[in-house]
Amino acid sequence: MKPVYLDNNATTQVAPEVLSAMLPFFSEQYGNPSSMHSFGGAVGAHLRRARAQVAKGLGCEPSEIVFTSCGTEGDNTAIRSALEAQPDKRHIVTTRVEHPAVLSLCKHLEDKGYEVTWLDVDSEGRLSLKDLEKSLRKDTAIVSIMAANNETGVLFPLEDIARIVKSHGALLHTDAVQAVGKIPLDMGRLPVDFLVLSGHKLHAPKGVGALYVRKGTLFRPFLIGGHQEGGRRAGTENTAAIVALGQAVELATAAMDEENTRVRALRDRLERGLLAAVPDSRINGGGAERLPNTLSIAFKYVEGEAILLLLDRFGICASSGSACTSGSLEPSHVLRAMGVPFTFAHGSIRFSLSRYTTDADIDLVLRELPPIIARLRQLSPFSGKEGEAAGFCSDHSH
Amino acid sequence: MWEYTDKVMDHFLNPRNAGEMDNPSAVGEVGSLACGDALRLFLKINDAGVIEDATFQTFGCASAIASSSALTELLKGKTVDEAKALTNKDIAAFLGGLPKEKMHCSVMGQEALDAALKNWRGEAAPAPAAEGTLVCKCFGVTEETIRRAIRENDLKTVEDVTSFTKAGGGCGDCIPDLERILAEERAAMARPAGEAPKMTNIQRMMLVTKVIEEEIRPALKKDGGNIELVDIEGATVKVALRGACVGCPSSQLTLKGLVEKRLQEAVDPDIRIEEVRS
């Protein structure tokens, strides 16, 4: 069965053009770009090209790009660098809905004695700029706010955020892993200091990413060793993956119009169709500005894992904000931060599309999902009428 | 992705005995929408005490639905006494095993069965549990459920307790309680059945002091009372009641029902309380 892949915020297929661009670096072009012979040096030229491709996609200079192994490495490097470079500043500002790459790191830093302000979001997943402004202090070393949420697709207003943060003199980092290639991000207009992207979210392979560091920003490397990446990230370059990333960013930039027209229209059709076909359903973050490819939809009275496993019978790949899929016992931290009622949070499903998504994919979901929800609701002891009151165990103190 | 057995997937995709029952002899309900899973079990029990039919309604993940289906299959044809002996391990074994993190689904089956049998005997429904008896407030898990899961499944770590009962899987505030309960149960399990713990006099005195200081005194203080440990002679613990307890008409009840019982549980079943008036 061919998968109907609607889980592109988790990872994406490698674009055929990207795969063919990277393959020679596994076979004939295996040289080390640092070598003092033309066989290795030739590979260096391809790295320079890839750096230029990524820089062009972000509207920055090639020297401002540091290649990394993944998004998590970029996030860790940026935040730790900001703290190490400003030892007198011990305060961090971030949000409650960040990806674990930032969330868990900030919790770790909190345990190590840094002070962290956790910004709340409203029921649509939006940030309060007033709260942000109030949180900033003289000793704020860095503000880390994602560009787009991976679970709901909700966008944070980076330009407004940057204006506020810069006027207070703090460094600004944004995890843009879900945003790059989907919405325009121009470093010329957006005064962020660090921006992180990841290859496998934009049709490059896993194991490569990039960190943008604005020229002139104080920087302390995370990996210390050789002179690679201008001394900002030691370790022999993953040449094949870096070439792939350059190619992927170029393709994504070219496809951005399609992402915001055709892909958005597919997402909107899926959203409207499901809302119309399934009673007691709602969109998580539906009132906010969102990525064009992401739909987080919640079905009352049913549980997400059961939905995913039944979708899987049709080859449909999606993901869930429910507790049961992750091995944790509570719904996702993002849905909880938004105050999504538990009755909906457990039944939340995320569909994330890509430029490879077709009309037929959407048709299949619209045909198969409503009966799945009906079937699970039939099994469930909660019906539409009594559901709210049918709590058997004591009230939760969440 | 979870590695479910073929049998789990079969009972999830083709649940047996799903649906509400007309005129059931007994109904057992556990869980809630907020908890993330819930099970309503219906039993038809004949005059001879044989379970003629069992059906269920379940809100939850694949393993919760499969565990419910397995439970009903296990129950049909059994006598009430046979059903009483059923544990969550039987449900998991019927399904060819469950991932450890999903074992709480089998425990939910056992709890629904308990609730249904209580309902059949005409006892009051066990839920909602009083706030005070809950160890895990996030998931509404009682101390009794936790102790039983530890004993019947030979649980060794707090993570195991969370996997099997969900307790501690929310805010985590109850994890110190889980550690204490686990240590107590492990200590009790390490002793041969029926044998009293072997303690030196010093150990016994220290444990008595600890239980009084950490558990009994705070409980009495809530009502304005207090207690003083006067002496320990062998298994006899001499105490004096203070504060509001003095002259309280139920003070003897407090001594026997709370102080003596708790010390017998925690230290030694032979302990006797003697009140010293001063």
Chai-1 contact restraints between the chains, C-beta under 6 A:
chainA,res_idxA,chainB,res_idxB,connection_type,confidence,min_distance_angstrom,max_distance_angstrom,comment,restraint_id
A,E303,B,G60,contact,1.0,0.0,6.0,A-B,restraint_1
A,E303,B,C61,contact,1.0,0.0,6.0,A-B,restraint_2
A,E305,B,C61,contact,1.0,0.0,6.0,A-B,restraint_3
A,E305,B,A62,contact,1.0,0.0,6.0,A-B,restraint_4
A,A306,B,C61,contact,1.0,0.0,6.0,A-B,restraint_5
A,A306,B,A62,contact,1.0,0.0,6.0,A-B,restraint_6
A,L309,B,A62,contact,1.0,0.0,6.0,A-B,restraint_7
A,A323,B,G36,contact,1.0,0.0,6.0,A-B,restraint_8
A,C324,B,C61,contact,1.0,0.0,6.0,A-B,restraint_9
A,G327,B,E101,contact,1.0,0.0,6.0,A-B,restraint_10
A,L329,B,K166,contact,1.0,0.0,6.0,A-B,restraint_11
A,L329,B,G169,contact,1.0,0.0,6.0,A-B,restraint_12
A,E330,B,G170,contact,1.0,0.0,6.0,A-B,restraint_13
A,F342,B,A34,contact,1.0,0.0,6.0,A-B,restraint_14
A,T343,B,L33,contact,1.0,0.0,6.0,A-B,restraint_15
A,H346,B,G36,contact,1.0,0.0,6.0,A-B,restraint_16
A,L379,B,A18,contact,1.0,0.0,6.0,A-B,restraint_17
A,L379,B,T58,contact,1.0,0.0,6.0,A-B,restraint_18
A,S380,B,F59,contact,1.0,0.0,6.0,A-B,restraint_19
A,P381,B,A38,contact,1.0,0.0,6.0,A-B,restraint_20
A,P381,B,R40,contact,1.0,0.0,6.0,A-B,restraint_21
A,P381,B,Q57,contact,1.0,0.0,6.0,A-B,restraint_22
A,F382,B,L33,contact,1.0,0.0,6.0,A-B,restraint_23
A,F382,B,F59,contact,1.0,0.0,6.0,A-B,restraint_24
A,G391,B,S32,contact,1.0,0.0,6.0,A-B,restraint_25
A,G391,B,A34,contact,1.0,0.0,6.0,A-B,restraint_26
A,F392,B,E29,contact,1.0,0.0,6.0,A-B,restraint_27
A,F392,B,V30,contact,1.0,0.0,6.0,A-B,restraint_28
A,F392,B,G31,contact,1.0,0.0,6.0,A-B,restraint_29
A,F392,B,S32,contact,1.0,0.0,6.0,A-B,restraint_30
A,F392,B,A127,contact,1.0,0.0,6.0,A-B,restraint_31
A,C393,B,S32,contact,1.0,0.0,6.0,A-B,restraint_32
A,C393,B,C35,contact,1.0,0.0,6.0,A-B,restraint_33
A,C393,B,A127,contact,1.0,0.0,6.0,A-B,restraint_34
A,C393,B,G140,contact,1.0,0.0,6.0,A-B,restraint_35
A,S394,B,P128,contact,1.0,0.0,6.0,A-B,restraint_36
A,S394,B,A129,contact,1.0,0.0,6.0,A-B,restraint_37
A,S394,B,G140,contact,1.0,0.0,6.0,A-B,restraint_38
A,H396,B,A34,contact,1.0,0.0,6.0,A-B,restraint_39
A,H396,B,C138,contact,1.0,0.0,6.0,A-B,restraint_40
A,S397,B,K137,contact,1.0,0.0,6.0,A-B,restraint_41
